[in-house]
Amino acid sequence: MSAFYIFVIRAILGGFFAVLLTRFFYPKATMLGTAGFAIGLVGLAYITERFRKRRKGP
């Protein structure tokens, strides 16, 4: 699977979970706040992947 498809899947799932979590825990959140949270979730996915690959070794 190419890197672009992985990014698209992560962006869709990040957006879905960001909307779900912000509506559940903070219903008055703005669209900008929800988008920022989605970007943060996708960024965390890439950070954890990097840590996992680094720990695994070559």
MODELLER restraints for C-alpha pairs under 7 A, 6 or more apart:
rsr = mdl.restraints
at = mdl.atoms
rsr.add(forms.Gaussian(group=physical.xy_distance, feature=features.Distance(at['CA:10:A'], at['CA:42:A']), mean=6.08, stdev=0.5))
rsr.add(forms.Gaussian(group=physical.xy_distance, feature=features.Distance(at['CA:11:A'], at['CA:42:A']), mean=6.21, stdev=0.5))
rsr.add(forms.Gaussian(group=physical.xy_distance, feature=features.Distance(at['CA:14:A'], at['CA:38:A']), mean=5.05, stdev=0.5))
rsr.add(forms.Gaussian(group=physical.xy_distance, feature=features.Distance(at['CA:14:A'], at['CA:41:A']), mean=5.68, stdev=0.5))
rsr.add(forms.Gaussian(group=physical.xy_distance, feature=features.Distance(at['CA:14:A'], at['CA:42:A']), mean=5.70, stdev=0.5))
rsr.add(forms.Gaussian(group=physical.xy_distance, feature=features.Distance(at['CA:15:A'], at['CA:38:A']), mean=5.02, stdev=0.5))
rsr.add(forms.Gaussian(group=physical.xy_distance, feature=features.Distance(at['CA:18:A'], at['CA:34:A']), mean=6.04, stdev=0.5))
rsr.add(forms.Gaussian(group=physical.xy_distance, feature=features.Distance(at['CA:18:A'], at['CA:37:A']), mean=5.90, stdev=0.5))
rsr.add(forms.Gaussian(group=physical.xy_distance, feature=features.Distance(at['CA:18:A'], at['CA:38:A']), mean=5.04, stdev=0.5))
rsr.add(forms.Gaussian(group=physical.xy_distance, feature=features.Distance(at['CA:19:A'], at['CA:34:A']), mean=6.24, stdev=0.5))
rsr.add(forms.Gaussian(group=physical.xy_distance, feature=features.Distance(at['CA:22:A'], at['CA:29:A']), mean=6.60, stdev=0.5))
rsr.add(forms.Gaussian(group=physical.xy_distance, feature=features.Distance(at['CA:22:A'], at['CA:34:A']), mean=6.56, stdev=0.5))
